[in-house]
Amino acid sequence: MQYQTMYELKNRFQLSEEMNRIQEDLKKEQRVQFFAFVVIFLLLVVVAVFIVLFREKRRLNVKLQESNKAKDQIFSIVSHDLINPFNALFGASDLLELDLKEGNLAEAEKNRRVIHKTITDTFKLLNNILYWARFQQNNLVVTPERFDLSLIIDEALSLSENQAYSKKISIKKQVGLPFFVWADKNLVRIVLNNFLSNAIKFTPENGVIQVFTQVEEGFVKVSVKDNGVGIAKEKIPKLFEPSDIDSTKGTNQEAGTGLGLMVNKEFVERQGGQVGVTSVKGYGSVFFFTLPGTS
């Protein structure tokens, strides 16, 4: 009996030891599995980070290539379009001098207008280039203030008078009560001048341009509508993109860089607004931009 009891105790002890070993093995296996899970998880995180970094690097490379392409295109266009105005100035100034000597005041007045228009257009071009360059270098300081947008529209229309007069184009303003916005006056002037200049450029002689404003959900929308040549449907999505700068000549073969639309997009978006266009080939275009309104 005593022998049997000792045997049972021994078996129980052995069984207990076996259970302890099994539990230890299970704990070891669980620890191994846990560490394996942690290692796999960390590897996946590392792989995910590398994928994100690779994609971001590829995106930045593409953006850099597009930016370099745009800059090359801009400088190529600008270098060409800066020569033409000076050739026109030399020719017109020589003719002006000759007309004044001969007392031909009518012809002298025509050449004076040519000189004035050329200087104005060249100044706008240089202004766009300088502001765009500062924007690209992040040196452009936007200084918003509250002002009546209708007054800036009047200024822009006044500056466009000579350009419109040379093509017998009438500009009609449909602006009602004062519209106050929160924006940078200088940048808004550039945007308006660019849109008006483009409208005149692509509108034939005796055409009509309309400028009108409206309020939409806290924003003031300014639209410049012309009855000019219009834009092909496939070109519209790329109009404001730096990778597709177009130096299309106007209805009177006016030169241009196509830089103005890209500048407008960047300047308006920098102030919390948007730009856009609707157009039908052969029937004209409506370019518009929005700015935050204020009471």
DRENVEX-873970 format. One record per residue (C-alpha): x, z, y. Coordinates in steps of 0.05 Angstrom, whole numbers, plus 5000, padded with zeros to 4 digits. Each point is the difference from the previous one (the first is absolute). Example, Ala and Ser with C-alpha at 12.3 -4.5 7.8 and 13.67 -1.06 7.14 Angstrom:
<nodes>
524651564910
502749875069
</nodes>
This chain:
<nodes>
500050005000
505650195047
503749374980
494049585017
499250335068
507349875016
499249284979
493949925045
503650315059
505849544988
495449404998
496550225063
506650105035
502449314978
493349705022
500550355067
507149745010
497749304981
494350045050
504850245054
504749424985
494249515003
497850295066
507049965027
500649284977
493349845033
502450325065
506549614997
496249364987
495350155058
506050135045
503249364978
493549625011
499250325069
507149835021
499149294972
493649945041
503550255063
505849514989
495249424988
495950195061
506350035044
502349334973
493349705016
500450295071
507049725009
497749324974
493950015046
504550185060
504749434984
494249524994
497250225067
506849965033
501349314969
493249755025
501150305069
507049695003
497249334979
494450065052
505050185055
504549424979
494249525004
498050295068
507249955024
500549284977
493449845035
502450365063
506649624999
496449354989
495350155057
505850185046
503749364982
493749605012
498750355066
507149895026
499849274977
493549885037
502050395061
506849665007
496249345000
494450215046
504550325051
503749355011
493749585015
497650425059
506749965035
500249244990
493049985032
502350445057
506149575015
495849365000
494350295041
504750325051
503749345010
493449645011
497550555047
506349935042
499149255003
492550055018
501550495056
505349555028
495249415000
494350415026
495749884938
496450675002
494849824947
505249864948
504150605023
494050454987
499349724929
507350144986
499450695030
494350154951
504349744942
505750465021
495450605008
496649884932
506849914965
502750645031
493650384981
500149754928
507550154992
499050705028
494450134950
504449754944
505950445020
495450595010
497349914929
507049954971
502550625036
494050424982
500149764928
507550154994
498850715026
494350084952
504449794941
505350515020
494650545007
502150075073
493249795027
496750615032
492449955002
497250375060
492550044994
495550185058
492749965020
498449375041
494649495014
501349414954
495949535044
505350065055
505549794953
495749424977
499349785074
507650035008
501149584937
494949485023
503349965068
506849874967
497049454957
496849625057
505749515011
500849854926
492549884994
499749595064
505349524975
495349814942
493550055041
497750564954
494850505025
500450734979
493650405000
500050764998
494350374968
501950725013
494750485023
501050725019
506950325001
502950104930
504850584996
505150004944
505850444977
506049544995
506649765030
498549565061
506449584994
498949844927
492649835012
502249525056
504749644952
494649954946
494949715049
505049525030
502049754931
492849884978
498149665065
506349574999
498549784928
492849845017
502149565058
505449684959
495349784945
494049815044
499649285024
499249825073
493250185031
499050514946
496950705007
502850684982
495850634999
502450725003
495150544981
499950734979
495650464959
500150704972
500250104925
500150694968
504550335051
504349395011
500049495056
500449294973
502849445043
498949284978
503049355026
495849404979
502049275010
497149334982
506749724980
503049694937
498550594954
504050224940
499949774928
496850514953
506250064956
504450185060
495850575027
502350564951
507349885019
499249935076
502450705017
505450054946
507449975020
501649584938
495649435025
501849915074
497449335023
502449635062
494349495001
499649605065
493950045044
495049465019
504649765056
506250084956
501550695029
505650344963
499550714972
503350474951
494050284963
503250685013
494250235044
495050124944
504950424959
501750405062
492650115015
498750264930
505750505003
498450245070
492550094987
500950354933
505350465031
494450245047
494950114944
496349345008
499249364960
500749255012
496149434968
497749295006
494149564981
500849255005
497449334977
504549405000
498049545056
495150495032
504450545032
502150714985
498450725019
505950475002
498450745009
503250685002
497450715003
502450635036
497750724995
494650125052
499550625043
494650295044
</nodes>
